[in-house]
Amino acid sequence: MARGISPVLCKPVHAQVVDNSSAFRMAEGVPLVIPEVNAGAMAGMKAGRGGIVANPNCSTIIALMAVTPLHRAARVKRMVVSTYQARPPGPGRLAHLAPAPYRKHPF
């Protein structure tokens, strides 16, 4: 959805779009920004011309907010990070154990 709507808003309407989806995170020419960490990545954007700014996922933002000052002071060379998300009951081998509303509307 973001790939279709964001460019439409940027060009004719000249809107600045901050995209929270993964659609533009690796797109060439679209800055990936955490304002407190690398706001300078938006330096090339001109007000009134429109453009898309991507932001990392929530766990990356939180991790880099904490690690950036450490990196600037002592040069962090490598991080190994694991994140986990809960998955509501639904399709799968244990779906029959899920409460009835989840069986009717799988995720």
N, C-alpha and C positions, 0 to 999 in steps of 0.2 A: 504494500500500500504506500509506504513512504517513497519508494522509487518512482511512483507515478505522481503523487501529489506534490512533493517538495519541489521538484524542478518547475512545475506549473506555477507555483506561488512565487518562485524566485525571479523568473524571467519577466512576464508582463506586469506583475504587480510590484516587483522590486522588493520583495520581502526578504528579511533575514530569517532563515529557518535553522533552528537548533534541533537536529534530528537525534532522537533517543533510541532509534532502532539500530539494527546492525547493517542496514542497507548501504550506508556510505562510509563505514568505518575503515575500509581499505580502498576507497575510491581515490584515484589520482586527482589532485587539485582540491580535495575537500579536507580542510584541517581537522585533525582529531584533537580535541581540546578539553583539558581540565583547567578551568580559569585560574585556579590557585597555583597551578603547576606550570603551564605553558601558554598563558594568554597571548603571548607574542606570536603564536602560530596564526592568529587572526589578523596580523598586521597588514596583510595584503588586501583585506576586505574593505571595500569602500561603502560608507553609509549611503543609502539611497539607491544602490546598484543591485541589491539582492545577492543572495548567496546561501550556501548550505554549510553549516558547521556540524560535525559529528561529535558525539561524545562516547567514551568507552562504557562498558557495562558497569553496573553498580559496584561489584566487588573490586574491579580495577580502580575505579575512582577512589574508593575508600583506602585501598592499599597504597596507592601512589600519594595520596594526601599525607599519609604517615611516613612513607619511605623517602619522599623527595627531599625533605630537610636533611635526612641522614645521608642520602646520596650526594647532596651538595657539600656536605661537610667531610664525608669519608669515602666517597666513591663506591657505592654498592655495585658489585660486579655481576651478581647472579641472584635470582630469587626463584624458589620453587614454591608454587602456590597451588593448592587444591581447593576447589569450592564444591559444595554439594547443595542441591535444592530438593526440598520435599516434593513429592509427586502425589497429587490427590489420587484416591482410588479410581480405577477405571479399567479400560481394556488391559488385558494381560491374563496371565495364568491364574491370578487370584481375584479376578473381577467378580466372580460369583460371591465373594465374601464382602464386597462393598455394599454400603447402604443403598437401598433401592433408588433414591434420586440420582446417585452417581452412575448406576447401571443404565438408567434411561438416557442420560446426557453425558456420554463419555468425553473425556478431555483429550 
